[in-house]
Amino acid sequence: MMEAISCEHAAESTCAAAVSLSIAETLRRFEREATRGVCDTGRYRCPYYVWGRGPPLVFIHGLGDTCRSFLVPIASLSAHFRCIAFDLPTGRGDRARPWEYRHADLVSDLFALLDHLELKQSYVLGSSFGSTIALAAAHIQPRRLPRLILQGGFAHRPLFPAELLLARVSRYLPGEMRHLPFRERIFRRSHYQPFVGRPAEVWQTFLDWTGATPISAAAWQALILHRVDIRRILADIRQPVLLVCGDRDPLIHAAHEEVLLNGLPNAGRIVIPGAGHMPSYSHPEMIALIVRDFLTPPE
């Protein structure tokens, strides 16, 4: 097992030295430099984008999020990697039937995208729920996915009874996540602290982009998450795996991280001080630096 590292002082100094692009500048560069496409996986029409050149690096977003969540770190990483991000199925304009999905189908969709892009190998960064897709895929085709980064990752995180009830009810609700009552107030209480000191646009972008997912799609994803338990396959995933954790994560705690560190034969951990569950929004500079350091071979 790799050493579990808490890089608080190193992270603070590196973060101070890094400069993050503004949201507006990131979007301008994205429109100018990235290409978009659609991959028919057989279950849904998967929208994706490709930005940059170099070794391929696929990003898998978390529950209720979109592929836009990685745009700011990708703006930096695009100089070193061919960054690919895609949206999980939602049932809104993508021909998906979320109620028929299983976790294994999400893994198969990832491989369908890799085949579509003719990628024999790719690095993968999985965020939150996306980390379970990355781990399951790495177990099935280890040579194709030689290194993994898990942001706020876990192997087993069943819903609490209240969360499970909410997910079951929300399967049939219309509208987007932004329309949920008291959503901003709840998010401010649980997610705002890592954004303190950032420009106001960063927090607003987080609210806007995570609020664009259909409520029903997020609910179906949550029900899939509730049933996921990949602890039994961790010992067979021998690729190097890096856990990127926030010390203010309200959703994934040290116990979830320890399951991965103890179960994966070749895993290490970096803790970003002051970060929560979504450091790709709140600490994009650190995410870009950590990813580049972990995936770039030494000269």
Secondary structure, 3 states (H helix, E strand, C coil): CCCECCCHHHHHHHHHHCCCCCHHHHHHHHHHHCEEEEEECCCCEEEEEEECCCCEEEEECCCCCCHHHHHHHHHHHCCCCEEEEECCCCCCCCCCCHHHCCHHHHHHHHHHHHHHCCCCCCEEEEECHHHHHHHHHHHHCCCCCCCEEEECCCCCCCCCHHHHHHHHHHCCCCCEHHHCCCHHHHHHHHHCHHHCCCCHHHHHHHHHHHCCCEHHHHHHHHHHHHHCCCHHHHHHCCCCEEEEEECCCCCCCHHHHHHHHHHCCCEEEEEECCCCCCHHHHCHHHHHHHHHHHHCCCC
